[in-house]
Amino acid sequence: MDRRRGDRLTVSTESWFTDDSMRSSEDEEIHGVMDSAGDHDDHVTQDDAHSASEQQPHSRFESDGVRYRASHSRRHPSTPSPPVVSPRASPRVSPPASESRVRGGPVHMSSISARQQYLIKLSRALIMYGAPPHQLEGYMSMSSRALEIEGKFFYIPGGMAISFARSTAGPAEVKLVKVSEGMDLGRQQDVYDILMDVAHDRLGVEEGERRLDGVSGARPKSKVWFRILMYGLASACVAPFGFEGRLVDLPIAFILGCIVGLSQLVFTAKTERARVCDFLAAVVTSFLARGFGSINNGQLFCFSTLAQSSLVMCLPGYLVLSGCLEILNQKTVAGAVRMVYAIGSYTLCLGCGIPIGAALYGMMDSNATGATHCKNPLSREWSFVFVPCFTICLCIILHAKWRQIPAMLAVAVAGFSVVSYSTGYLTSHFSLNAHIPTMLGALTVAILASLYSRLSERVQSLGPDFVDFWRFLFSTQRPSHADAWPLPSSSDPEANAVPPPSDFDEGRKYSLAAVVMLPGLLVLVPAGLVATGSLLAGFDAATSAVDDTIFHLGLRLFQVAGVLSLGVSLGALVLDPLGRRRGGLTSF
């Protein structure tokens, strides 16, 4: 008891010791003794401490301090000794494994439930923002393999069935994801960036899920009223190169297009009977188109141009194209469902609405015009003015990013140029089918979009590199080194060789062939319809044959979509003969 009391008295006396020289010598001795104790399995005895104090007997307080620590470790052997860290050393705290940003390192240390929840949110985002339906199962399988999750995926229009295998013996867990399909090119690009960053270990699962929530909660890029105006402008721009329009027809086509945009964006969004709204829009626009076309005995406006150009944004071109691609890629269930829905729903509404609206006006005016072709259309050179404008309107309506529009514009103009010039050359020199030029245009669009997706990193870096070079040449002040980080040295041990984390690191950007390709394919839909005949080919002004109109409209849409899908498949075959696709990013 006396010895323990003396030890406590010594420790209390040591706490009040304020001499700097004695304190520094005490710290050095304690550090040396503790280091030697750590080399001998952290078991310091009283004899070892006493021998250490005899070798360097600087003061009574030093030996007593060591003796106290040694006796305390002997009385409590289960208590680990705290590590002694130099006050000048700055320990580097590494982030958790799930949030690591080391390139090529494992970051997927999250729980199985977190990874499964990420896959469910990823599938919902891909369907919601219009990812290529025939590649959805491939993207999900790639993501599950990267996350080391055993899962199977089955896509049907409007949802996806996901089966997760359990680690223990038992039945698999099945999740049903039901979401309404849409089209948003900008958010689709963001979702693909997140998908590839997580799959390539550049992003953790929790961070990827958080970014998916951010993409879903982001505001639309444009207001509804602005998109309605873009509907009208798109109808006015497609009239000259798609439906034999003239300059005098453009203002009326703009008004009718705004009516269709109002129906699509306002009334359709507030009701579950969307196809009924399309039917009513077709009735109203065809009624007004025939009314304007009958002015001055049809010499002022063209009824055919106004009726067709106003409904171009209602055509199910992409829907039928997706169904054809799914069938070509052996996704027969989803492809068949989509084809039947597109032809049976959209075509029935449009095919009935156009002749009914025209017939209603014919009942009111006995002198109503019924011409299905226009007189004195604009020359082909005007098409290269209106095709870029129509493409820009499509990009705005589909919420594309501004940095994506130049590539989309170039691909769309190139595809239309091939269709335009090959139509005149092949039909005049060879007796070929009218669908051959459309297929060549789709082939051109597919090849250019796929090449752009492969070279996108170099192309996108040219702009910033040129700006940096320009600033380096003509700037009066050289770039400062404020953003540089110090390298470790003997004079500054607190320096770190790893750069500080940047708040502007948004991850690697990927350019998708599907996003760049879509506006170009939609531009080819009106061109393909012109090659096969107008939408009013089955319309009879006297009898208003509804059945013929429905049959011709459905047949032409099916033919155009089939030819476009064939051209896209040939483009993928040209660039990827072995079908490897390089991660699914370079093909549609």
C-alpha positions in Angstrom: 0.0 0.0 0.0 2.8 2.4 0.8 4.5 1.6 -2.5 1.3 2.3 -4.5 0.7 5.5 -2.5 4.2 6.6 -3.3 3.7 5.8 -7.0 0.5 7.9 -7.0 2.3 10.7 -5.2 5.1 10.5 -7.8 2.6 10.7 -10.7 0.8 13.7 -9.1 4.1 15.4 -8.6 5.0 14.7 -12.2 1.8 16.4 -13.4 2.9 19.6 -11.7 6.4 19.5 -13.1 6.9 22.5 -15.4 10.6 22.7 -16.2 11.0 22.5 -20.0 14.3 20.8 -20.1 13.3 18.1 -17.6 10.0 17.5 -19.4 11.7 17.1 -22.8 14.2 14.6 -21.3 11.3 12.7 -19.6 9.4 12.5 -22.9 12.4 11.1 -24.8 13.0 8.4 -22.1 9.4 7.4 -22.0 9.2 7.2 -25.8 12.3 5.1 -25.9 11.1 2.7 -23.2 7.7 2.3 -24.8 9.2 1.6 -28.2 11.4 -1.1 -26.7 8.3 -2.5 -24.9 6.4 -2.6 -28.1 9.1 -4.8 -29.7 8.7 -7.3 -26.8 5.0 -7.9 -27.2 4.0 -4.9 -25.2 4.8 -6.6 -21.8 6.9 -4.2 -19.8 8.0 -5.5 -16.3 9.1 -3.7 -13.3 12.6 -5.0 -13.6 12.9 -3.8 -17.2 11.7 -0.4 -16.2 14.1 -0.3 -13.3 17.1 -1.3 -15.5 16.1 1.4 -18.0 16.0 4.0 -15.3 19.4 2.9 -14.0 20.9 3.2 -17.5 19.7 6.8 -17.8 19.0 8.2 -14.3 18.2 11.7 -15.3 15.7 12.4 -12.5 13.6 10.7 -9.9 10.4 11.7 -11.7 11.4 10.0 -15.0 12.0 6.6 -13.3 8.8 6.9 -11.3 6.8 7.7 -14.4 8.1 4.7 -16.2 7.6 2.5 -13.2 3.9 3.6 -13.0 3.2 2.7 -16.6 4.9 -0.7 -16.2 3.1 -1.5 -13.1 -0.2 -0.4 -14.6 0.3 -2.7 -17.6 1.2 -5.6 -15.3 -1.9 -5.2 -13.3 -4.2 -4.9 -16.4 -2.7 -7.1 -19.0 -5.9 -7.1 -21.1 -5.7 -3.3 -21.6 -3.8 -2.4 -24.7 -1.2 0.3 -24.4 -2.0 3.4 -26.5 0.3 4.1 -29.3 2.7 7.0 -28.8 2.6 9.4 -31.8 5.0 12.2 -32.3 3.3 15.6 -32.0 4.9 16.6 -35.4 3.5 13.7 -37.3 0.2 14.2 -39.0 -1.5 10.8 -39.4 -3.1 10.3 -42.8 -6.7 9.1 -42.4 -7.8 7.0 -45.3 -11.4 7.2 -46.4 -13.6 4.1 -46.1 -13.4 1.4 -48.7 -16.8 2.1 -50.0 -15.9 5.7 -50.8 -12.4 5.2 -52.0 -11.5 7.0 -55.2 -8.3 5.1 -56.1 -8.4 4.3 -59.8 -8.6 0.6 -60.3 -9.1 -0.2 -56.7 -12.0 -2.0 -55.1 -14.7 0.4 -53.9 -17.7 -2.0 -53.7 -17.5 -2.9 -50.1 -21.1 -2.1 -49.4 -23.7 -4.5 -48.2 -25.5 -6.8 -50.5 -28.8 -5.0 -49.8 -27.3 -1.7 -50.7 -26.0 -3.0 -54.0 -29.3 -4.6 -54.8 -31.1 -1.3 -54.1 -28.7 0.5 -56.4 -29.5 -1.9 -59.2 -33.2 -1.4 -58.7 -32.9 2.3 -58.9 -30.6 2.0 -61.9 -33.2 -0.1 -63.8 -35.9 2.4 -63.0 -33.8 5.3 -64.2 -32.8 3.6 -67.5 -36.4 2.8 -68.4 -37.7 6.2 -67.3 -35.3 8.2 -69.4 -35.5 6.2 -72.7 -32.5 3.9 -72.8 -32.4 1.6 -75.8 -34.9 -1.2 -74.8 -33.0 -4.0 -76.5 -29.8 -3.2 -74.5 -31.4 -2.8 -71.0 -30.8 -6.4 -69.9 -27.2 -6.2 -71.1 -26.5 -3.0 -69.1 -28.1 -4.4 -66.0 -26.1 -7.7 -66.3 -22.9 -5.8 -66.7 -23.6 -3.7 -63.6 -24.5 -6.8 -61.5 -21.3 -8.5 -62.5 -19.3 -5.5 -61.6 -21.0 -5.3 -58.2 -20.5 -9.1 -57.7 -24.3 -9.6 -57.4 -25.8 -12.7 -59.0 -28.9 -11.5 -60.7 -31.1 -12.1 -63.7 -33.1 -9.5 -65.6 -36.1 -9.7 -67.8 -37.4 -6.5 -69.5 -41.0 -6.0 -70.7 -42.4 -2.6 -71.9 -43.2 -0.6 -68.8 -41.2 -2.5 -66.3 -38.5 -5.1 -65.5 -38.4 -8.3 -63.4 -35.2 -8.7 -61.4 -34.2 -12.0 -59.7 -31.5 -11.9 -57.0 -30.0 -15.2 -55.9 -29.5 -15.7 -52.2 -26.2 -16.6 -50.6 -27.8 -19.5 -48.6 -30.0 -22.3 -49.9 -33.5 -21.1 -50.7 -35.6 -19.5 -53.4 -34.4 -16.5 -55.3 -35.8 -13.0 -54.4 -37.7 -11.5 -57.3 -38.3 -7.7 -57.6 -40.8 -6.1 -60.0 -39.9 -2.6 -61.2 -42.8 -0.8 -62.8 -42.2 2.6 -64.3 -43.7 4.7 -67.1 -41.4 5.0 -70.1 -40.2 8.5 -71.3 -37.5 10.2 -73.2 -34.9 12.6 -71.8 -31.6 12.6 -73.6 -29.8 14.7 -71.0 -30.7 12.6 -68.0 -30.1 9.5 -70.0 -26.5 10.7 -70.5 -26.2 11.4 -66.7 -27.5 7.9 -65.9 -25.0 6.3 -68.2 -22.2 8.2 -66.7 -23.2 7.0 -63.2 -23.6 3.4 -64.5 -20.1 3.3 -66.0 -18.4 5.1 -63.1 -19.8 2.5 -60.6 -19.1 -0.4 -62.9 -15.4 0.7 -63.3 -14.8 1.3 -59.6 -14.6 5.1 -59.9 -17.7 5.6 -57.7 -19.1 3.9 -54.7 -22.6 2.3 -54.5 -23.9 4.8 -52.0 -22.6 7.7 -54.0 -24.0 6.3 -57.2 -27.4 5.9 -55.6 -27.3 9.4 -54.3 -26.5 10.7 -57.7 -29.3 8.8 -59.3 -31.6 10.4 -56.8 -30.2 13.8 -57.8 -30.8 13.1 -61.5 -34.4 12.0 -60.8 -35.0 15.1 -58.7 -33.5 17.6 -61.1 -35.8 20.2 -62.8 -36.6 19.9 -66.5 -34.3 21.9 -68.7 -37.1 23.9 -70.4 -40.6 25.1 -69.4 -43.7 23.6 -70.8 -44.7 26.7 -72.7 -41.3 26.8 -74.4 -41.6 23.2 -75.5 -45.0 23.9 -76.9 -43.5 26.6 -79.1 -40.8 24.1 -80.1 -43.6 21.7 -81.2 -44.9 24.4 -83.5 -41.5 25.3 -84.8 -40.7 21.7 -85.5 -43.9 21.3 -87.5 -43.0 24.4 -89.5 -39.4 23.2 -90.2 -40.4 19.7 -91.2 -43.0 20.8 -93.8 -40.5 21.9 -96.6 -38.3 18.8 -96.6 -40.8 16.2 -95.4 -44.2 17.1 -96.9 -43.7 19.4 -99.9 -44.3 22.5 -98.0 -43.9 26.1 -99.1 -42.9 29.2 -97.2 -46.5 30.4 -97.1 -47.5 27.2 -95.3 -45.1 27.7 -92.4 -47.1 30.1 -90.2 -50.2 27.8 -90.3 -48.1 24.7 -89.7 -46.6 26.5 -86.7 -50.1 27.2 -85.2 -51.3 23.6 -85.8 -48.1 22.2 -84.3 -48.6 24.3 -81.1 -52.1 22.8 -80.8 -50.5 19.3 -81.0 -47.9 20.3 -78.4 -50.6 21.6 -76.1 -52.4 18.3 -76.4 -49.2 16.2 -75.8 -47.7 18.2 -72.9 -50.7 19.4 -71.1 -53.8 17.3 -71.7 -52.1 14.0 -72.1 -50.1 14.4 -68.9 -53.3 14.9 -66.9 -55.2 11.9 -68.1 -54.7 8.2 -68.4 -56.3 8.1 -71.9 -53.4 9.5 -73.8 -54.3 8.0 -77.1 -57.7 9.6 -77.0 -56.0 13.0 -76.8 -53.9 12.0 -79.9 -57.1 11.1 -81.7 -58.7 14.4 -80.8 -55.6 16.3 -81.9 -55.6 14.6 -85.2 -59.3 15.4 -85.7 -58.8 19.1 -84.9 -55.6 19.6 -86.9 -57.0 17.8 -90.0 -60.2 19.8 -89.8 -58.3 23.1 -89.6 -55.8 22.1 -92.2 -58.6 21.3 -94.7 -60.2 24.6 -93.9 -57.1 26.6 -94.5 -56.3 24.5 -97.6 -59.7 25.3 -99.1 -59.1 29.0 -99.1 -59.1 30.4 -102.7 -59.8 26.9 -104.0 -56.7 25.5 -102.6 -54.3 28.0 -104.3 -53.1 29.7 -101.1 -52.3 26.9 -98.6 -51.6 23.2 -99.1 -53.9 20.9 -97.2 -51.6 17.9 -97.4 -48.6 19.8 -95.9 -50.6 21.3 -93.1 -52.3 18.0 -92.1 -49.1 15.9 -92.1 -46.5 18.3 -90.7 -48.7 19.2 -87.7 -48.8 15.5 -86.6 -45.2 14.6 -87.2 -44.4 14.7 -83.4 -47.3 12.2 -82.8 -45.9 9.6 -85.2 -44.7 6.4 -83.3 -41.5 6.2 -85.3 -39.2 5.6 -82.4 -41.6 3.1 -80.8 -41.8 1.0 -83.9 -38.0 1.3 -84.4 -37.4 0.0 -80.9 -39.7 -2.9 -81.5 -37.9 -3.9 -84.7 -34.5 -3.7 -83.0 -35.8 -5.9 -80.1 -37.0 -8.5 -82.6 -33.7 -8.4 -84.4 -31.8 -8.8 -81.1 -34.0 -11.9 -80.2 -36.1 -9.9 -77.6 -39.2 -11.3 -79.1 -41.6 -10.8 -76.2 -40.9 -7.1 -75.7 -40.6 -6.5 -79.4 -43.9 -8.1 -80.3 -45.7 -6.2 -77.5 -44.2 -2.9 -78.6 -45.0 -3.4 -82.3 -48.6 -4.4 -81.6 -49.1 -1.5 -79.3 -47.6 1.0 -81.7 -49.4 -0.1 -84.8 -52.7 -0.9 -83.0 -52.9 2.2 -80.8 -51.1 5.1 -82.4 -51.9 4.1 -86.0 -55.6 3.5 -85.2 -55.9 6.9 -83.5 -54.1 8.9 -86.2 -55.5 6.8 -89.1 -59.0 7.5 -87.8 -58.5 11.1 -86.8 -57.1 12.4 -90.0 -60.0 11.3 -92.3 -62.7 12.1 -89.7 -61.5 15.6 -89.3 -61.2 16.2 -93.0 -64.7 14.6 -93.6 -66.2 16.9 -91.0 -65.1 20.0 -92.8 -66.2 18.4 -96.1 -69.7 18.2 -94.7 -69.6 21.9 -94.0 -68.0 23.0 -97.3 -69.0 21.4 -100.6 -66.1 23.0 -102.4 -63.4 21.8 -99.9 -60.2 20.7 -101.4 -58.9 17.2 -101.2 -55.6 17.3 -103.0 -52.9 15.1 -101.4 -50.0 16.8 -103.1 -48.8 20.4 -103.2 -48.0 22.5 -106.2 -44.6 24.2 -106.6 -42.8 22.9 -103.6 -39.4 24.3 -102.5 -36.2 23.0 -104.1 -34.0 20.5 -102.4 -31.4 23.1 -101.4 -33.9 24.6 -98.9 -33.9 21.3 -97.1 -30.4 21.9 -95.7 -31.7 25.1 -94.1 -34.7 23.4 -92.4 -33.2 20.1 -91.4 -30.8 21.6 -88.9 -33.6 23.7 -87.4 -35.8 20.7 -87.1 -33.0 18.8 -85.4 -32.4 21.5 -82.9 -36.2 21.6 -82.1 -36.1 17.8 -81.6 -33.1 18.1 -79.2 -34.9 20.8 -77.1 -38.1 18.8 -77.0 -36.2 15.7 -75.9 -34.2 17.6 -73.2 -30.8 17.1 -74.8 -27.8 18.9 -73.3 -26.4 21.9 -75.2 -23.0 20.2 -75.5 -24.7 17.2 -77.2 -26.5 19.2 -79.9 -23.5 19.9 -82.2 -22.8 16.2 -82.6 -26.5 15.4 -83.1 -26.8 18.1 -85.7 -23.8 16.9 -87.7 -25.0 13.3 -87.7 -28.6 14.2 -88.6 -27.5 16.4 -91.5 -25.1 13.7 -92.9 -27.8 11.1 -92.7 -30.4 13.3 -94.5 -27.8 14.2 -97.2 -27.3 10.6 -98.0 -31.0 9.9 -98.3 -31.6 13.0 -100.4 -28.9 12.5 -103.0 -29.1 8.7 -103.1 -32.9 9.0 -103.8 -32.4 11.0 -106.9 -29.4 9.1 -108.1 -30.6 5.5 -107.5 -34.1 6.0 -108.8 -32.9 7.7 -112.0 -30.1 5.1 -112.8 -31.4 1.9 -111.3 -34.8 0.4 -110.7 -34.4 -0.1 -107.0 -36.8 -0.1 -104.1 -37.6 3.3 -102.5 -36.5 2.0 -99.1 -32.8 1.6 -100.2 -32.0 5.4 -99.7 -33.5 5.3 -96.2 -31.5 2.3 -95.2 -28.3 4.0 -96.5 -29.1 7.1 -94.4 -29.7 5.0 -91.3 -26.4 3.2 -92.0 -24.6 6.5 -92.2 -26.2 7.8 -89.0 -25.2 4.6 -87.1 -21.6 4.6 -88.3 -21.0 8.3 -87.5 -22.7 8.1 -84.1 -20.6 5.1 -83.1 -17.4 6.6 -84.3 -18.2 9.8 -82.3 -18.9 7.7 -79.2 -15.4 6.1 -79.5 -13.6 9.3 -80.2 -15.6 11.5 -77.9 -13.0 11.8 -75.2 -10.4 13.2 -77.6 -13.0 15.5 -79.3 -14.3 16.9 -76.1 -10.8 17.6 -74.8 -9.8 19.7 -77.9 -11.9 22.7 -76.7 -10.4 23.0 -73.2 -6.9 22.2 -74.4 -7.2 25.0 -77.0 -8.4 27.5 -74.4 -5.5 26.6 -72.1 -3.0 26.9 -74.9 -4.5 30.3 -75.9 -4.3 31.6 -72.3 -0.7 30.4 -72.0 0.4 32.2 -75.1 -1.4 35.6 -74.6 -1.8 35.8 -70.9 0.4 38.4 -69.2 0.5 36.5 -66.0 1.7 32.9 -65.8 -0.4 30.4 -64.1 0.1 30.3 -60.4 1.1 27.3 -58.4 -1.6 27.8 -55.7 -3.3 24.6 -56.6 -0.2 22.5 -56.3 0.4 20.3 -53.3 3.7 19.9 -51.5 5.7 16.7 -51.8 7.0 14.9 -48.7 10.5 16.0 -47.5 12.6 15.8 -44.4 12.0 19.5 -43.7 8.3 19.2 -43.9 7.0 15.7 -42.9 3.4 16.9 -42.9 3.4 17.3 -46.7 1.4 14.7 -48.6 2.2 13.2 -52.0 -1.5 12.6 -52.7 -3.3 15.6 -54.2 -6.1 17.1 -52.2 -9.6 16.1 -53.1 -11.2 18.3 -55.7 -14.8 19.6 -55.4 -15.1 19.7 -59.2 -14.3 16.1 -59.9 -17.5 14.9 -61.7 -16.1 11.6 -63.0 -15.4 10.4 -66.4 -17.8 11.4 -69.2 -19.1 9.0 -71.8 -20.7 9.8 -75.1 -23.3 7.3 -76.1 -24.1 6.4 -79.7 -27.8 5.9 -78.8 -28.1 9.5 -77.6 -26.3 11.0 -80.6 -28.1 8.7 -83.0 -31.7 9.3 -82.0 -32.4 12.7 -83.5 -30.8 11.7 -86.8 -33.1 8.6 -87.0 -36.2 10.7 -86.2 -35.2 13.1 -89.0 -35.2 10.1 -91.4 -38.8 9.1 -90.5 -40.5 11.9 -92.5 -38.0 11.4 -95.3 -38.9 7.7 -95.4 -42.6 8.4 -95.4 -42.1 10.7 -98.4 -40.2 8.0 -100.2 -43.0 5.5 -99.7 -45.9 8.0 -100.1 -47.7 10.5 -97.9 -49.8 9.8 -94.8 -52.8 10.7 -96.9 -52.2 8.1 -99.6 -55.3 6.2 -98.6 -57.5 9.3 -98.2 -60.3 9.8 -100.6 -61.8 13.3 -100.5 -65.2 12.2 -101.6 -65.7 9.0 -99.5 -63.2 9.5 -96.7 -62.1 5.9 -96.7 -61.1 5.4 -93.1 -60.1 1.8 -93.5 -57.7 2.5 -96.4 -56.0 5.3 -94.5 -55.4 3.2 -91.4 -54.0 0.3 -93.5 -51.6 2.6 -95.5 -50.5 4.5 -92.4 -49.6 1.4 -90.4 -47.9 -0.3 -93.4 -45.7 2.7 -94.1 -44.7 3.3 -90.5 -43.8 -0.4 -90.2 -41.8 -0.3 -93.5 -39.9 2.8 -92.5 -39.1 1.5 -89.0 -38.0 -1.8 -90.4 -35.6 -0.2 -92.9 -34.2 2.1 -90.2 -33.6 -0.8 -87.8 -31.9 -2.8 -90.6 -29.6 0.1 -91.4 -28.7 0.6 -87.7 -27.9 -3.2 -87.4 -25.7 -3.1 -90.4 -23.8 -0.1 -88.9 -23.2 -2.0 -85.7 -22.0 -5.0 -87.8 -19.6 -2.8 -89.8 -17.9 -1.4 -86.7 -18.1 -4.5 -84.5 -17.9 -7.6 -86.8 -17.4 -9.9 -83.9 -20.3 -8.4 -81.9 -18.1 -7.3 -78.9 -19.6 -3.8 -78.7 -16.9 -2.7 -76.3 -19.2 -2.4 -73.3 -22.4 -1.5 -75.1 -21.5 2.1 -75.4 -20.5 2.3 -79.1 -23.7 0.9 -80.7 -27.4 1.4 -80.6 
